[in-house]
Amino acid sequence: MLALTDHDTVGGMPEAAAALPPGMTLVPGMELSCRRDGHSVHLLAYLFDPVNAELAAQCQAIRASRVERAKAMVERLAGLGAPVTWEQVTSIAGGGVVGRPHIARAMIQAGVVSSVDEAFTTEWIGPGGRAHVRRYALDLVHAIALVRGAGGVTVLAHPLASTRGWLVPEQLITELAAAGLDGVEVAHPDHDDAKRHQLRAVARGLGLAATGGSDDHGELTGDRIGCESTGQEDLAQLLAAATGAPVITK
């Protein structure tokens, strides 16, 4: 079983379903861009109705904001003497939703930085950076309500990934659980054993599913698809709570 969770879109689902090999099940989903207290937080959403009007409208607003933000960041980079073009960034995105990783890769191609990590600093496009621009994002509680309204389930993505910046406090996870959160991503490449143990205890204490995900971004992360997994009981808990869309099999 495999879940596809592109950022703020289900546009890749038809291609994924067409490529699905016999014996594998595809779980429709996406990774919603959210914000709390000025911090970027990601929310995984699964098995929701993709044509739900309110959720679809919010996703469209987020995607539009991503484009506007990315263009503004490219302009700021140009002003800083970095030879990165919008055409270069969209080519790297390959028709998908444009994000900062695509800008970072364009910066590498242009010889501005030597790695994605170097791009994601205050020197360049990291939060508070010289070329950083904020974008539209959903309030976390509102996002949970939207997904639930579309029959889906939600999982808080990589809450203790120090490489992502803000570490989500346990108090907030408790608040989100009361608001209808269904799970917490425990097994993630950026979570060490101590963080996994901590998050699993929090999830169990709140009755939330403890999930695993590769957070695979292709070449950007080294093609790590399948490196993490979700247990059968936790998977069953999520599937039982979802009513918006079925899993896809051949």
C-alpha positions in Angstrom: 0.0 0.0 0.0 1.3 3.4 -1.0 0.0 6.9 -0.3 0.5 9.9 -2.7 0.6 13.2 -0.8 1.7 16.0 -3.1 1.6 19.5 -1.7 -1.8 21.1 -1.8 -3.0 19.1 -4.9 -4.4 15.8 -6.0 -3.4 16.5 -9.6 -1.0 13.5 -9.7 -3.6 11.0 -8.7 -4.8 9.9 -12.2 -1.2 9.2 -13.3 -0.4 7.3 -10.1 -3.6 5.2 -10.5 -2.7 4.4 -14.1 0.8 3.3 -13.1 -0.4 1.2 -10.1 1.0 -2.4 -10.4 -1.3 -5.3 -9.6 -1.2 -6.2 -6.0 -0.6 -2.7 -4.8 -3.2 -0.3 -3.2 -3.0 3.4 -3.7 -4.3 5.7 -0.9 -5.3 9.1 -2.3 -4.1 12.1 -0.3 -2.2 15.4 -0.2 0.0 17.4 2.2 -1.7 20.6 3.2 0.2 23.8 3.9 -0.8 25.2 7.3 0.4 27.7 9.8 0.3 28.2 13.6 1.8 31.1 15.5 3.8 32.2 12.5 5.3 28.7 11.9 4.8 26.5 8.9 3.2 23.2 9.7 2.2 20.4 7.3 -1.0 18.3 7.6 -1.3 15.0 5.7 -4.9 14.4 4.5 -6.1 11.1 3.2 -9.2 9.6 1.6 -11.2 12.9 1.3 -13.7 13.8 -1.4 -11.4 15.5 -4.0 -14.3 17.6 -5.4 -15.5 18.9 -2.1 -16.0 22.6 -3.0 -14.7 24.2 0.2 -11.6 22.1 0.4 -10.8 22.4 -3.3 -11.2 26.2 -3.2 -8.7 26.5 -0.3 -6.2 24.3 -2.1 -6.5 26.5 -5.2 -5.9 29.5 -3.1 -2.8 27.9 -1.6 -1.4 26.9 -5.0 -2.0 30.4 -6.4 -0.2 31.8 -3.4 2.7 29.4 -4.0 3.1 30.7 -7.5 3.0 34.4 -6.5 5.4 33.7 -3.6 7.8 31.8 -5.8 7.9 34.5 -8.4 8.5 37.1 -5.7 11.4 35.0 -4.3 12.9 34.7 -7.8 12.7 38.5 -8.1 14.4 38.9 -4.8 17.2 36.5 -5.7 17.8 38.5 -8.9 18.1 41.6 -6.8 20.7 39.8 -4.8 22.7 39.0 -7.9 21.6 35.3 -8.1 21.0 34.4 -11.8 17.9 32.3 -11.3 15.0 32.6 -13.7 11.3 31.8 -13.4 11.5 29.7 -16.5 14.2 27.6 -14.9 12.2 27.1 -11.7 9.0 26.0 -13.6 11.0 23.6 -15.7 12.4 22.0 -12.6 8.9 21.8 -11.1 7.8 19.9 -14.3 4.3 21.2 -14.3 3.7 20.5 -10.6 3.0 22.9 -7.8 6.1 25.2 -7.5 7.8 25.3 -4.1 11.0 26.4 -2.4 12.8 23.1 -3.2 12.5 23.9 -6.9 13.9 27.3 -6.3 16.7 25.7 -4.3 17.5 23.3 -7.1 17.6 26.2 -9.6 20.0 28.0 -7.3 22.3 24.9 -7.4 22.1 24.8 -11.2 23.0 28.5 -11.3 26.0 27.9 -9.0 24.6 30.2 -6.3 24.7 27.5 -3.6 26.1 24.0 -3.4 23.2 22.3 -1.7 19.5 22.6 -0.8 20.4 23.0 2.8 22.6 26.0 1.9 19.7 27.6 0.0 17.3 27.1 3.0 19.2 29.5 5.3 18.6 33.1 6.3 21.2 34.0 3.7 18.8 33.0 1.0 15.3 31.4 1.1 15.0 30.1 4.6 12.4 31.6 7.0 13.5 35.2 7.6 16.0 35.0 4.8 16.9 37.8 2.4 14.9 36.3 -0.4 12.2 34.6 1.7 8.5 35.5 1.1 5.6 34.2 3.2 2.6 32.7 1.5 -1.0 31.9 2.2 -1.6 28.9 4.5 -4.5 27.4 6.4 -5.0 27.5 10.1 -4.4 24.0 11.4 -7.8 23.6 13.2 -9.6 25.0 10.1 -7.7 22.6 7.9 -8.7 19.6 10.0 -12.3 20.7 9.9 -12.1 21.1 6.1 -10.7 17.6 5.6 -13.2 16.0 8.0 -16.0 17.9 6.2 -14.8 16.2 3.0 -14.9 12.8 4.6 -11.1 12.5 5.0 -8.7 11.8 7.8 -5.7 14.0 8.9 -2.2 13.2 10.2 0.2 15.7 11.6 3.3 15.5 9.3 6.9 15.2 10.7 6.2 17.2 13.9 9.7 16.8 15.4 11.8 17.1 12.2 14.4 19.6 13.3 15.4 20.1 9.6 12.0 21.7 9.0 12.4 24.4 11.6 9.7 24.5 14.3 9.2 21.5 16.6 5.5 21.1 17.2 4.9 21.2 21.0 2.9 18.3 22.6 0.3 20.8 23.9 -0.6 21.7 20.3 -0.9 18.0 19.3 -3.3 17.6 22.2 -5.3 20.6 21.0 -5.4 19.2 17.5 -6.6 15.8 18.7 -9.5 17.5 20.4 -10.2 19.3 17.1 -10.4 16.0 15.2 -6.9 15.1 14.2 -6.7 11.4 13.4 -2.9 10.6 13.6 0.7 11.7 14.0 3.5 10.8 11.7 5.9 9.0 13.9 8.2 7.1 11.6 9.9 9.7 9.4 13.5 9.9 8.0 14.1 13.1 10.1 12.9 11.5 13.4 15.5 9.6 15.4 14.7 6.8 17.8 14.1 9.1 20.7 11.7 11.3 18.8 9.8 8.3 17.5 9.4 6.9 21.0 8.2 10.3 22.3 5.7 10.7 19.5 4.4 7.2 19.7 3.7 7.7 23.4 1.9 10.9 22.6 -0.2 9.3 19.9 -1.1 6.3 22.0 -2.1 8.6 24.9 -4.4 10.6 22.7 -5.9 7.6 20.8 -4.3 8.8 17.5 -2.9 6.5 14.8 0.9 6.5 14.6 1.9 6.5 11.0 5.1 6.3 8.9 6.0 8.0 5.7 9.1 8.4 3.5 8.3 12.0 2.6 10.0 11.1 -0.7 10.7 14.1 -2.9 12.5 12.2 -5.6 16.0 13.3 -6.4 15.7 16.0 -3.7 15.6 13.4 -0.9 17.4 10.6 -2.7 14.5 8.5 -3.8 13.7 7.0 -0.4 10.2 5.8 -1.2 9.2 2.9 1.0 11.8 3.5 3.7 9.1 3.9 6.4 5.8 2.2 6.9 2.5 2.3 8.9 1.4 -0.6 11.1 -1.7 -2.6 10.2 -3.7 -1.5 13.3 -2.9 2.2 12.7 -3.8 1.8 9.0 -7.1 0.1 9.9 -7.9 3.0 12.3 -7.5 5.5 9.6 -9.4 3.5 6.9 -12.3 3.0 9.3 -12.6 6.7 10.0 -12.5 7.8 6.3 -15.7 8.2 4.3 -14.7 10.6 1.5 -13.0 8.5 -1.1 -12.0 4.8 -1.4 -8.5 3.4 -1.8 -7.6 2.5 -5.4 -6.6 -1.0 -6.5 -6.2 -2.9 -9.8 
